Amino acid sequence: MTLLSSCATTPNPADSSAVSLASNDAVAGAPDLNAPEEIARDIDTPWGLAFLPDGKALVAQRDTGEIQRISPGAKPERVYRVPGVVARGEGGLLGLAVSPKYAEDRYVYAYFTAANDNRIVRFRLDGQPEVIFSGLAKASIHNGGRIAFGPDGMLYVGTGDAGQSNRAQDPANPSGKILRLTPEGRPAPGNPTANSPVYSLGHRNVQGLAWDATGRLFATEFGQNTYDEVNLIQPGRNYGWPVVEGKGNTQGGRYTNPLITWSTQQASPSGLAITANTLYVAALRGERLWTIQIRGDGSLGTPQAQLRDRYGRLRTVAVAADGALWLTTSNTDGRGDVRTGDDRIIRFPAR
């Protein structure tokens, strides 16, 4: 990618012309990408998706602030509307997460764009929201928005630079970062800097968060004009934006290079999920699902393009408790070509 100072980079294999190849779904337990099941349609700009303990999914509608409860064979049911959502451009009701102790506390978490900032709330489906983190910069672009609970029970948050790239390198500014919070919204114990929510910095617009079987955290990130990224996230690391876009000069280890890059035409990598030793990356502009094998030594294989141009823009991908892969389209977000039934949610059962 281009270094915004001067440096040449070696193209990633994923930068070459992408053709749908044989998928990884022959692996035992992997989703069967040849057996799609449409489980919901006519959803208004779905963004966040999180599963309840009973297997049903909560789906956030970005522009309406509504949350739908969805399960195979049932009609989507509106179960909540987050108050105060201001949907403009890329902003609105974004990520959702379900408390790992949901059976006890019944909390659902949401990241959304409000009148003056991006913020995180938690609530019960029959109650009022409680703001647990606020003050994230908002704009019509680069609002971040993905939230997920990690294996450690902490809440991880992907934020964007809200169109001002200098925020990403400011350790005192939570924008352009991955944050690690307690379930109450405070800086998590063990963060790289005590009493700071910042887990990693130097991000342009983090869109996907997922952990592999060994507990490694991966994240997807939108590039600017040249390269999109998959990063292995390690505490305290600086991922280079805006000094570096994609792979470039690490300046003696100050910056950490991504593991995978694509051209922005091929990706705009949004949601990220991991199952059966494979990363699944939903691509918006690229209109395909990328699969990337995790090798035995922990390295990543060459990305393979799946479902190319079949469903249009793909926003969110998630793995259910039964191993099925759920995928949401994003053709009604103002940038896609709307097809009959859009937007929809597709389920691919595990083998």
N, C-alpha and C positions, 0 to 999 in steps of 0.2 A: 503494500500500500504505500501510499505516498507519505513520506515523512514530510512534515511541514517544515522541515529544515532540510537537509539534502541527504537522500540516501536511496540507494537502489534496493529493490526487494526481489526475491525469487517468487514467481507466481505459484500459488497453491494449486495442486491438481484439480481442486474444485472450481478453479477459475476457467478451465477449459470448457468447450461446448458441452452442455449437459444433456444427456439423453437418459430417459428412464431405463434403469437397469434392473436385473433380478434383485428383488428385495431380500431383506434378512428374515422375512416372516416364515421361512422354513425352520428356523430355530425353535426348538421346543419351548413353549410358553410365550413366544413372541406374537404380537398382533398379526392377524392374517389380513394383509392389505388387499387381498383379492376377494374379501367377503364383507363389503361395506353394508351397513344398515343405517338408513336415515331414521333418526329417532326424534327429530324436531325440525320444523321449518318455520319460515316467516318470523324469525327472531330478529329484533331490531338491534343491529350492530352489537353482537355478543363480544365480550372482551374477557373478563375474568371467569374462571370455572373452577369450582372446588367441590369435593365429594363429602357428603354427610356419611356418618357411620352406617346408615342403612343402605348405602349404595346409590342413593339418589344424588343428583348433581344440582348445585346452585350455579346459575349463570347470570352474570351482570350484563345489563343492556347499557352500553356506554352513554347514549344520548338521552335516555328517559330516566336514568337513575333507578330503574326497577330491577329486581332480582326475581328470576323465574326458577322454580323447582322442576326438574326434568328427570324422567326415568323412561326406559324403553317401554313402549306399549301404552303410555299414558299421555294425556294432553298436558302441555306445559301449564304450570300454575303460578301465578304471581303470588309471592309470599312476603315481599318487603319492597319498600321504596326508600332509598337513602335520601334524607332531606338535605337540601343545600347544594346539590350537584349542579354545577354550571358547565354545560357541555359546549365547548367551542373548539374547532379544529380537532386536534388529537386528544383534547381533554374531555373529561366526563367521569362516569363511574368506570373504573379500570379494574385493578386486581381484586380478587377475593381469596380468602384463606379461611379454613375451618380450624378452630382450636384443636390441638391434639388431645385435649381433655374435654372435648365437646360433651361427652356423656355426663360429665360432672358440671361444667360451667355453661354449656349451651352457647358459647360465643362464636360469632362469625365476624371476620375482619374484612374491611374494605378500604381501598386506596381510591381517592377521588379528587377531582378538581373542584374547588369551592370558589367563592367570589374573589378571594384575594390570595389563595395559595393552593397547593396540593397538600392533602392531609390523610391521616389514617384514623379510622374509627373502629370500634368494636360494638357489637350489639347482639341482643337475642332477637329472634324473629318475631317475638311478641313485645318488644320493648324499644326504648329510645336509644340512639347511638351515643357513645361516649368517645370524645376525641382523645386519642392517646399520643398522637404525634402530629404536629402542624408546622407551618412555616417553610415548607418546601416550595421553591420558586415554581410559578406556573407560567405558561405561555400557550400559544396556539400549537406549538410543536415541542417535542422532546420533554414530555411530562413523565417519562418512565412509567411506573405503575404496577409492576409485577411484585407480588408479595407471596411468601411461602414459609411455612415452618420447617426448620431444619431438623436433622436427627437429634440435635441437642435440645430441642424444644424451644429454641429461640426463633424470633420472627425476622426473616431476612427481607430486605426491601431494595428493589432496583429503582433508582431515580435517574432523571435526565438532567441535562444542563440548562433546560428551558431556554435554549437559543443563545445563551451567553457562555461560550466555551471556557472562559477563565474560571468559572465556578468549579469545574471539574478538578482543578489543581489546588484549590483552596481547602486545606484540611479542616477549616472551621466552618465551611459551608456544606450542608448535607446534600446539595444537588450535584449530579454527576458522580454518584457514589453507589456502592452497595452498603446498606446499613444493616446492623445486627442489633436487634432490640429484644428486651424482655417482653413477655406477653402483655405487660402493662404499659409498654412504650418507652421504657427507660433504656439508656445505653446498657448493653448486656455485659455481664462480668466476663473478663478475659479478652475484651476487645483490644486491638493493638495499642490504642491510647486510652488510658483510664478516663472514665466519665465522658467519653466521646462515642456517639453512635456509629462512627465510620469504621467499616470493616475493610473496604478497599476503595481506591480513588482513581481518578483519571479515566472516567467513563463518559461517553457522549450521551447514550440513551439506552440503558439496560432494559431488555424486554423479556427475557426468560431466565428462570432459575431452576436448577434440578441437581439432585445428588445421585451418585452411582452407588453400587452395592458396598463400596469401601468407604463411603462417606465423603468423597471428593465433590466439591461444589463446582458446577459448570454454569456459565451464563452466556446468553446471546446478546449481541449489541449491534445497533444500527450504526453503520459508517456514514460518512458524509457523501462524497461523490465517487469514491473509488472502491473501498473494501468494507464489507460486513465481517463480523467476527464471532467465533466461539472462543471463550476464555476459560481457563482453569483458574478459579478464584482462590487465592491464598491470602490470609490475613495480613494487612499492612502493605500489600503490593500496590504499585502504581501502574495502571494500564495505558498510560501515555497520552490520552487525549487532553488538549488539542495538539500536542507536540508531534505525536505519531498517530497516523490512521492506518490500521492494519499492522503488518510486520515492518519493522524498521530498526534504526539505530537505538539500542537500549541505553546508550550513554553510560557504559560501564555497569550495567545492571540496575540503573535507576528506574527503567521502565521494563515492564513485562510484556513480551510478545504474545499474541493470540496463538492458539493451537491450530485453528482452521480459519481461512479467509475465503470469501467469495466476492465476486463483483456485485455491486448493488443491484444490477439488473437481474441477477440470478437468485437473489435472496430477499433482503429486508427481513432478517430472521426474527420472528416474534416469539411465540411460545416454544418451550423446551420441555421435553419429558424423557425419562430414561427407564428402560425396561429391557430384560433379556440381553444385557451387555451391549445395548445400542442406544445412541442418542437419536431422538426424533425432533426435528426442527421444522416448525411451521413457517413457511415463507409467504410474505405478503406480495411484494412486487414480483417475486419469482414464480408465484402461483404453483408451488409444488411442496412436497414434504421431503425434506432431506433426512436420510438415515446415515449414521456414522457409527461404525463398530468400535467398541472398546476392546482393544487387544489384551491378551493375557498379561503383557508387561505393563499395562496401564496406558500405553500410547493409543492414539486414535487412527482408524483406518481412513481411506479415501471416501469422502461423501458420495452417496448415491442418490440420484433424483428419483422420487416416487410420485405417483399421482399427478404427473406434470400436466397442467392446463385442464385438469378434470373438473375441479370445483371452483376455480378462480382463486381469489386471495384467501390465504389461510392464516388465521390469527393465533389460535390457542390450541395446544395439544396437551392432553393429560392422560395419566394411566389410572384406571379404576382399580379397586381392591381385587376384582376378579381377573385382572390382567388385560382387560380390554383397553384399547386406545380410543379416546374420544377426541374429535377434531372439529373445530368451529371454522366456518367461513367468515369472511369479512368483506363482502361485496357491497353492502349497504352503508359503508363508512364514508362515502363521498369520493372515493378514489377507485372504486371497482366498477365492473360492468355487471349490473344486477340481472340475475337470472330468475326464472320462475321458481318460487319457493325460498329464495334468499331472504335472510341468511339462514343457514341450516347447521345442524349438528349431526355428525356422522360417527358411528361406532364401528370399530373393527375388533371382532372377538379374538381372544387369545387362542392359540392352537392347543 
